Amino acid sequence: MASVAELRAAVDAAVQQVNEGQAAIQAAREKLGEAQQSLAAALEGGAHEAVGTAQASLSQADQQLEECFSATQVAIEAAQNYTAML
């Protein structure tokens, strides 16, 4: 069985990986925002259904990334609570 120090180190390593994942999620959200702005500028005044679909899909992707970020935050808090109890 692993020692308390080993468990804490393993959890800390996992939390660090999650933090890196969160940074990637944030970067992806920023890129999606840039894409939305570029698309809106390029298609300004366009009323084609495909334009609306593209914008809605980008918005949905951003919302799902936000949900992913929130879920990872809950995971970090749970892991930190666990190590605090050790």
Secondary structure as UniProt FT lines:
FT   HELIX           4..42
FT   TURN            43..45
FT   HELIX           49..85
//
